[in-house]
Amino acid sequence: MSEPVIYLDNNATSRVADEVVEAMRPYLTDRYGNASSMHRFGGAMRRVIDQARQSAARLLGCEPDEIVFTSGGTESDNAAIRGIVKLAPEKRHIITTRVEHPAVRTTCRQLQREGYRLTELAVDRQGRLDLEELRQVLGDDTVLVSVMTANNETGVIFPIAQIAELVRSRGAILHTDAVQAAGKVPLNLSQMPVDLASVSGHKFHAPKGVGILYVRRGTALAPLLVGGHQELGKRAGTENVAGIAALGAACKLALDHLPDQQRRVKPLRDRLEAGLLRDCLDARVNGDREHRVPNTTNISFEYVEGEAILLLLDRLGICASSGSACTSGSLEPSHVLRAMGVPFTAVHGSIRFSLSRYTTDREVDTVIREMPAVIRRLREISMFHPERDATAAAPTERTIRLGPRSS
Amino acid sequence: MWDYTEKVKDHFFNPRNVGIIEDPDGVGQVGSLACGDALKLMFKVDAAGRIVQVKFQTFGCGSAIAAASALTELIQGKTIAEAEAITNRDIADYLGGLPEQKMHCSVMGREALTAAIENYRTGGRAEHILEGKVICTCFGVTEQEIRRVIRENRLTTVEQVTNYCKAGGGCGGCHADIEQLCRQENAEPAPAAQTPPAPEPAKPRKKLTNIQKIELVRKTLDEQVRPALQADGGDLELIDVEGDRVLIALRGMCAQCNVSEFTLAEVVQAKLREFVADTLVVEEYKGS
């Protein structure tokens, strides 16, 4: 058993709920049948899958036959985007945003290399979209618009219902990556003209490797995976019965606990945020605080670097994540924060805390108590500390050195 | 999570020689807030020419702090000549190795050391300034620096060069140039058919008319500088050219990114000197 941690990285992945483990256990042990089999031992799996489908439909606010089980968010994103453009080869324009998850971004950019025209919508300093810009770029040639419901790094929620109306009015298809919204805010997919939505189980206490692609009735989709009739021909492959049963259980729990997100998780997140802003100097929140999922806060601690913060937090048993370049393995910091125009002084020191319904008051208090010392310690090592002597390349100073060095 | 050695962790959690020397004999600062890491190295030298006191300040990730700390232990008590022989490899080896993508932290250490020694030798006059042809505009890395890193670490690919000195890690516009440098340093003849050498823009050295000069400045900015800035949400505007004075204004992200150790004006100046005329002086327009 590993040592207990304060887990505030739920947008990366989340703890598998005990009830979910119990729900999937039979299908990992005694009940290993294949739902497509002719015998009852396998055929009984069909009912298990149907039940999960109903639970999923209730969480997403749609009909069960609009649910396609997949291996997760990335597959759902790929399947949605590829599956739509394939069926309308005469249309050559795709619209997405500059802050999408790589699963959407990379797929769209690949299509761009294959000859599609791609528009990536900008966001403002708060991470908000300009719907007027969307209105202007939508054309008769636009086949697909892919806009996330909530951002994984900042938690900022886009006005999907309004976007859906706009996209529908211009005859294009709307896909939304709802991975960070499902289970955190109510989704009523049937109530708005969204055509496709991606959901990932492990973000709300199901295990990794199972997700959902919502496909609105009447939306034609070319399957990404072929070679079987499963999932109404929209996704071939023997059903992951244990994973699907687990996802069904997680959907049911998420729906039951949805009011808690506003009632309990949000106040905790707000307390964490307020405490950190109060006790750590030069800290700022990234993203629109009014329109955010209840569990996420993204805070920049200026003049320090994110990976160093995470390493010190890790030693205290606190798990979070960062948009800094050094945590990604690339040299470029978070594309989301850069698209928002967050200054470099802040982007490298950005830390995302993402809570869950398992987060306790005590854990939040511990982080509020420990964080100031972590930040202070790194600022003491840094030459960019704002309170240090001004000659040591203080961030507000700028000396343009021109000409040969003798000058 | 990075797989850091115990030694890296030790130097990160317990960094040695952090701080400032009020009156250093040598000081060198490299990197910037924009690039994500920076290092300032200071030392005192005794009458016998030995480094007797050394301090550092670092803004950066775990391995950047560890590499700086290791560097101070490596040079403590050494003569300047001995210290000068230290390579980034020595810093990485001292730490029991660094992840490949983090090797640039060891290079930053060596660069700061080089800059501090130069500063010491010139009696505190020399600052680390951007010299020579800038290859990577995103991270402000020169040809000279890339060649040195390739040689000292026997690098062969663009990806390695990016891991070691960040060059090529931004917009990617310089990958062909870096590839060429790798080939040259490894003394392999360029395969003629596969990668034709990047067309060298004409470098007019004859006296330009003012109109020609402005045109060439504009063209160089459009082709050589702006793509990298725009990839980062920034831009620049050419305000005026008066004789050899080129006035530029920074826009968007670039306007806030005012903490670079090399300034944007320097990068632009290096590019313009390379492609237009080596007498040009770039100034930032501060008016509204």
Interface residues (C-beta under 8 A of the other chain):
Chain A: Y303 V304 E305 G306 E307 A308 L311 L312 R315 S324 A325 C326 T327 G329 S330 L331 E332 P333 R338 A339 G341 P343 F344 T345 H348 E380 I381 S382 M383 F384 D389 A392 A393 P395 T396 R398 T399 I400 R401 L402 G403 R405
Chain B: W2 F12 F13 P15 V18 I20 Q29 L33 A34 G36 D37 A38 K40 Q57 T58 F59 G60 C61 G62 S63 A64 I65 Q101 K102 H104 R125 A126 E127 I129 F139 T162 K166 G169 G170 D232 G233 G252 M253 Q256 C257 N258 V259 E261 T263 A265 E266 Q269 V281 V282 E283 E284
